[in-house]
């Protein structure tokens, strides 16, 4: 037990006489009146530490003589009351008799050491909270933007939410009174939504943001590739710094993540639901500008309309029947006669070939048969 106490004292920065286990054990076991002087020095170190960490009012001073024991016990009792010490043996009974045994002395030291350790941990947490940058939540960021738009200064810290929104409502009504009648129009969403409907709305928004994020990424990639293709030219390679200086600031402002939120839906008006044609003559009359003709110019008619093309000729001629005249039959017979003459030659050649085969092969065959 004394080893843990000495280690804790060393961690707190104590470097006095009782920085050793044997010396601390000797102090706890002493029964002579002089022990209180040594005990007061150790308690003084811990009380000074606590006063600097917790800003306490009471502090225990070290004594030089055993006769000052009562003063030491009174100061110690005041310090323990301020720390709300839970040990009754240190809070009840005569102050001079509370440290008569070893157990009470060790319990007092361990209690003061644990209070010092807890105070150090609290101070570290407070320092970390002050040093860490505080990031605004989306709700506080929107509220801050609304206050700045309405011209409010930073509200005091003790103002309630109801008071703040009441002031914002008064300011908004003053601004709307100075605008034309009917501005900004009736809202698009006029009904109250249930918790389930809000959840479905958030889910739908997440799906749309995912879809449009993919579309934006595709367009931005096409833009990067297009700009990169211009840098392949030998004339542009020497001007890469100039191209980057012009293109990168513009490109960095183009983000793929959509910035559409639920607040956009709540602030939307009925005119958003009106469909307007973009290719009608009345709309085009208001959207066309002479700048387009200057940039594009007059384009000659190159034709190419399918309705103006001639019908192509058929790939295969139509079927026609043969005419039954004499020329056709004579040609047919002539063809047949030629076939007969040709057939005679073929047969004659075959007979000749057959005779020669018989003449040449018969003796050999007979010879083989006789042999």
Secondary structure by P-SEA (a helix, b strand, c coil): caaaaaaaaaaaccccccccaaaaaaaaaccccaaaaaaaaaaaaaaaaaaaaccccbbbbbbccccaaaaaaaaaaaaaaaaccccccccccccccccccaaaaaaaaaaaaaaaaaaaaaaaaaaaaaacbbbbcaaaaaaaaaaaaaccccccccccaaaaaaaaaaaaaaaaaaccccccccccccccccaaaaaaaaaaaaaaaaaaaaaaaaaaaaaaaaaaaaacccccccaaaaaaaacaaaaaaccccccccaaaaaaccccccbbbbcccaaaaaaccccccccccccccccccccccccccccccccbbbbbbcaaaaaaaaaaaaaaaaaaaaaaaaaaaaaaaaaaacaaaaaaaaac
